[in-house]
Amino acid sequence: MKEQHLSAAELAGLAGLPTTERGVRKRAVAGAWPSRARSAAGGGREYPLSCLPAETQTALAARALGRTSRGEEVEGESVDN
């Protein structure tokens, strides 16, 4: 299975990361995160989930399950939908 990659815009504001795209890019450079060129319009870089802080990975997993990082259901989203 291919690993998912996310852009700085998609990562900004998630738990464990800066709130701005620029902040995420600076953190990625400082942490020497691996990246690949983004193929969508506008270019930029994308970062694999495996290089993100554990707190961010947990938040992304919770979001995928329709839950907050504290286990609460996200309004309008449910795993039963």
Summary of the structure (lengths in Angstrom):
residues: 81
radius of gyration: 13.5
end to end distance: 24.6
largest distance: 40.0
contacts: 188
relative contact order: 0.18
helix: 35%
strand: 14%
